[in-house]
Amino acid sequence: MTNSQPSRTRRFFDGLFIRLSRNTKFDGLWIGVFSEDRDNELPRRVSEALQLIKTYDPYRYRRVLREIDRILVCLLPDNAAAFVPELRRCLVDPRYIRSCSPEFLASAIVHEATHGALIRRNIGYSEELRHRVEKVCMRQELAFARKIPHGQELRQTIERSLERAPEFWADEVVSKRTRKGEVEMARYAGIPNWLVTALLNFRDLTARGRR
């Protein structure tokens, strides 16, 4: 999934996250972790996923290196991973990294790199196009999954995702998933429920006031 064009505020905080992140590199690709976890498990898992792509699918690995400047591990509200076009940034949620196998993480990176390739070819991400764009990205995941050993579970998961109706990607449905994910993300970060609700309600009121 793609994130919208960064605002000045978002660019400021993005730069701050980059400076405060612990980072390493894999084949020159920057991997940063914005997390309180002090171990090296998260960057190690990302590196393992990249190595998997490099070993079994050189074509898509070249796409990853071409389309992505940085991989930043940070909390996301409603996705395992996301692509930020203006920053050429792949974001990956640490909860997903810890819970999935290297094959699934590698597939997510392939998916986001495909977003980058489509955007570079001026293919947008409007509500009308979104389900078609996502299917293109998932088919690239499926092509990758067919190349790796022990990829049966991954292939089955992608095939089920390909069966989603276009309405799954509608603005209103995505917005509801995002709000739910924001609450879960805030709870994971230890923010009290009352404060989460108050902040989200304030944001909604502010957004309506600007219309």
Secondary structure, DSSP 8 states (H G I E B T S, - for coil): -B-----HHHHHHHHHHHHHSEEEEETTEEEEE-SS--SSHHHHHHHHHHHHHHHH-HHHHHHHHHH-SEEEE---SS-SEEEEGGGTEEEE-HHHHHHS-HHHHHHHHHHHHHHHHHHHTT----HHHHHHHHHHHHHHHHHHHTTSTT-HHHHHHHHHHHT--GGGGSHHHHHHHHHHHHHHHHHHTT--HHHHHHHHHHHHHHHHHH-
